[in-house]
Amino acid sequence: MKEINAADFEQEVLMSEKAVVDFYSTECPPCEALAPKFEALAGIYGEQVKFIKIFRQQNRDLAEQLGVKSSPTLLFYHNGKQVGDRLTGGIKKSDIVANLNLLLPASEIQRFAERQKPIMTSFDVAVLGGGPAGLTAALYLCQAKINTVLIDIALPGGQVATTHQVSNYPGFIEPQLGYMLSHQMSEQTKLCGTSYKVAVDVAKVDLLQKQIVIDEFETIQAKMIVIATGASPRLIGIPGENEFKGKGISYCATCDAKYFHEKEAVIIGGGNTAIEESEFISKFASKITIIHQFDKLTANKTAQDKAFANPKITFMLESEPRAIEKAGDRMRTTVENLKTGQRTIVESDGIFIFVGMSPNTGLFGKVLTYDPWGYINTDEDMQTNIEGIYAVGDVRSKKYRQITTAVADGTIAAIAITRKIDLTS
Ligand SMILES: Cc1cc2nc3c(=O)[nH]c(=O)nc-3n(C[C@H](O)[C@H](O)[C@H](O)COP(=O)(O)OP(=O)(O)OC[C@H]3O[C@@H](n4cnc5c(N)ncnc54)[C@H](O)[C@@H]3O)c2cc1C
């Protein structure tokens, strides 16, 4: 694996037979989550493929030239030509492998796959998800001397890691950087002695057998499982969204706002996250247009007052985006005024979408019961309809989703599990 600058790009990448390039940034949780996977794969595939890292903030012109609009971005090259998918955001190991395989002859693909032997590991409790809820559950379990593993597809921290500032988590006089707050939570849980398996692919979860398969070759057997997989940004589902995700459309201000110095941004949404993150993006951007479907914002009053007083922010209320296109480097958002039906095109350098969240339950299937919005039902102890399977935090059916309620859920589940394990052992 090699770190290079723009000046060496031609020699190291374009003139190589096979190369994969990681454009990364600092203070970028998905970049940190990718780093150990990239390094591990370099150890396996490095004899055939060059693994190159480029620090995007110091090589902005090259990044722009290659259309890299989001960190991290992985690009795959074969004899100087880009091939395969452009991977961005929370990148899965299996997606990287699929694209590396495109660079290799069939005989080599099998040889590399065989280098990973299946293994089985056992724990008392597996906590799936390392946001505030999962970290708290793991901390309490670890302090109760219960053999616990924390598994996350990214680095621990959850949504807090990508939140600019948190001002309502008790115990801190000043607002805390979300990144730092989640770091402290994670270090506390890790220092206790919890086993960490983070930045892994979670390929399969069998809740009835209480088995979790990670990175395709390791099966984790647990006596109990705590589901703490949280929620992810909801997509708006308009033409262009999938195509330009990570190529002009972002869902993470902490990751991408810094690239908007003196640039124009469109923000879609009018709730707390949209308005608070607009304020943060306005520290970099020269102009922000907020598109919101209702005639009033739904964010809290303080955030609204700040946004209305911010000269860089303008509003398109009672309006909805209908399509997103790209013209050269500029993004074009078609916006419909819901009162008049009139459509206008808003040009910008990039678009941020903040229109709510949906629960991360895709791996659990029909064995669990859910509320009408897809959140997992639990009892007061956070136990689901399956004995020994708990759900905590934002993924659980409840009224208020905050860091404090997530840590409370994690606490309750861990204490309930501790009592149960004490009784059965
Ligand atoms: C922009 C923004 C600002 C916010 N600001 C505040 C605030 O100021 N104050 C406040 O109290 N709350 C705030 N919230 C809400 C708060 O962040 C959440 O309520 C809280 O993070 C929920 O914690 P959680 O642990 O349940 O889930 P999450 O934080 O969502 O963490 C879930 C974790 O599970 C992992 N995961 C997902 N799928 C899998 C899988 N299949 N296998 C393994 N791991 C998986 C994820 O990678 C993640 O690390 C904010 C949210 C956002 C988006």
The ligand as an SDF file (V2000), in Angstrom:
LIG
                    3D

 53 58  0  0  0  0  0  0  0  0999 V2000
  -27.4180   14.8290   11.8670 C   0  0  0  0  0  0  0  0  0  0  0  0
  -27.9670   14.3120   13.1690 C   0  0  0  0  0  0  0  0  0  0  0  0
  -27.8990   15.0960   14.3030 C   0  0  0  0  0  0  0  0  0  0  0  0
  -28.3700   14.6170   15.5310 C   0  0  0  0  0  0  0  0  0  0  0  0
  -28.2520   15.4190   16.6390 N   0  0  0  0  0  0  0  0  0  0  0  0
  -28.6120   14.9490   17.8390 C   0  0  0  0  0  0  0  0  0  0  0  0
  -28.4240   15.7320   19.0140 C   0  0  0  0  0  0  0  0  0  0  0  0
  -27.9380   16.8670   18.9460 O   0  0  0  0  0  0  0  0  0  0  0  0
  -28.8070   15.1850   20.2140 N   0  0  0  0  0  0  0  0  0  0  0  0
  -29.3490   13.9370   20.3230 C   0  0  0  0  0  0  0  0  0  0  0  0
  -29.6370   13.5010   21.4400 O   0  0  0  0  0  0  0  0  0  0  0  0
  -29.5470   13.1710   19.2250 N   0  0  0  0  0  0  0  0  0  0  0  0
  -29.1900   13.6450   18.0000 C   0  0  0  0  0  0  0  0  0  0  0  0
  -29.3950   12.8560   16.8840 N   0  0  0  0  0  0  0  0  0  0  0  0
  -30.0180   11.5300   17.0440 C   0  0  0  0  0  0  0  0  0  0  0  0
  -29.0130   10.5240   17.6400 C   0  0  0  0  0  0  0  0  0  0  0  0
  -27.7900   10.6160   16.9320 O   0  0  0  0  0  0  0  0  0  0  0  0
  -29.5720    9.1110   17.5630 C   0  0  0  0  0  0  0  0  0  0  0  0
  -30.7860    9.0660   18.2720 O   0  0  0  0  0  0  0  0  0  0  0  0
  -28.6040    8.0900   18.1710 C   0  0  0  0  0  0  0  0  0  0  0  0
  -27.3590    8.1290   17.5260 O   0  0  0  0  0  0  0  0  0  0  0  0
  -29.1810    6.6760   18.0780 C   0  0  0  0  0  0  0  0  0  0  0  0
  -28.2300    5.7910   18.5430 O   0  0  0  0  0  0  0  0  0  0  0  0
  -28.2330    4.2420   18.1350 P   0  0  0  0  0  0  0  0  0  0  0  0
  -27.0680    3.6410   18.8250 O   0  0  0  0  0  0  0  0  0  0  0  0
  -29.5680    3.6770   18.3740 O   0  0  0  0  0  0  0  0  0  0  0  0
  -28.0600    4.2020   16.5600 O   0  0  0  0  0  0  0  0  0  0  0  0
  -26.9860    4.8100   15.5600 P   0  0  0  0  0  0  0  0  0  0  0  0
  -26.3580    6.0210   16.1270 O   0  0  0  0  0  0  0  0  0  0  0  0
  -27.7100    4.9080   14.2760 O   0  0  0  0  0  0  0  0  0  0  0  0
  -25.8650    3.6850   15.4660 O   0  0  0  0  0  0  0  0  0  0  0  0
  -26.1270    2.4620   14.8330 C   0  0  0  0  0  0  0  0  0  0  0  0
  -24.8310    1.7420   14.5470 C   0  0  0  0  0  0  0  0  0  0  0  0
  -25.1390    0.4700   13.9910 O   0  0  0  0  0  0  0  0  0  0  0  0
  -24.2830    0.2190   12.8910 C   0  0  0  0  0  0  0  0  0  0  0  0
  -24.9590   -0.7050   11.9920 N   0  0  0  0  0  0  0  0  0  0  0  0
  -25.9210   -0.4550   11.0760 C   0  0  0  0  0  0  0  0  0  0  0  0
  -26.2890   -1.5810   10.4500 N   0  0  0  0  0  0  0  0  0  0  0  0
  -25.5360   -2.5630   10.9710 C   0  0  0  0  0  0  0  0  0  0  0  0
  -25.4460   -3.9640   10.7440 C   0  0  0  0  0  0  0  0  0  0  0  0
  -26.2000   -4.5780    9.8500 N   0  0  0  0  0  0  0  0  0  0  0  0
  -24.5610   -4.6740   11.4660 N   0  0  0  0  0  0  0  0  0  0  0  0
  -23.7700   -4.0780   12.3890 C   0  0  0  0  0  0  0  0  0  0  0  0
  -23.8090   -2.7480   12.6440 N   0  0  0  0  0  0  0  0  0  0  0  0
  -24.6870   -2.0160   11.9480 C   0  0  0  0  0  0  0  0  0  0  0  0
  -24.0190    1.5790   12.2970 C   0  0  0  0  0  0  0  0  0  0  0  0
  -22.8080    1.5710   11.5470 O   0  0  0  0  0  0  0  0  0  0  0  0
  -23.9330    2.4510   13.5490 C   0  0  0  0  0  0  0  0  0  0  0  0
  -22.6180    2.5280   14.0470 O   0  0  0  0  0  0  0  0  0  0  0  0
  -28.9390   13.3170   15.6340 C   0  0  0  0  0  0  0  0  0  0  0  0
  -29.0100   12.5270   14.4830 C   0  0  0  0  0  0  0  0  0  0  0  0
  -28.5250   13.0020   13.2740 C   0  0  0  0  0  0  0  0  0  0  0  0
  -28.6040   12.1450   12.0350 C   0  0  0  0  0  0  0  0  0  0  0  0
  1  2  1  0
  2  3  1  0
  2 52  2  0
  3  4  2  0
  4  5  1  0
  4 50  1  0
  5  6  2  0
  6  7  1  0
  6 13  1  0
  7  8  2  0
  7  9  1  0
  9 10  1  0
 10 11  2  0
 10 12  1  0
 12 13  2  0
 13 14  1  0
 14 15  1  0
 14 50  1  0
 15 16  1  0
 16 17  1  0
 16 18  1  0
 18 19  1  0
 18 20  1  0
 20 21  1  0
 20 22  1  0
 22 23  1  0
 23 24  1  0
 24 25  2  0
 24 26  1  0
 24 27  1  0
 27 28  1  0
 28 29  2  0
 28 30  1  0
 28 31  1  0
 31 32  1  0
 32 33  1  0
 33 34  1  0
 33 48  1  0
 34 35  1  0
 35 36  1  0
 35 46  1  0
 36 37  1  0
 36 45  1  0
 37 38  2  0
 38 39  1  0
 39 40  1  0
 39 45  2  0
 40 41  1  0
 40 42  2  0
 42 43  1  0
 43 44  2  0
 44 45  1  0
 46 47  1  0
 46 48  1  0
 48 49  1  0
 50 51  2  0
 51 52  1  0
 52 53  1  0
M  END
$$$$
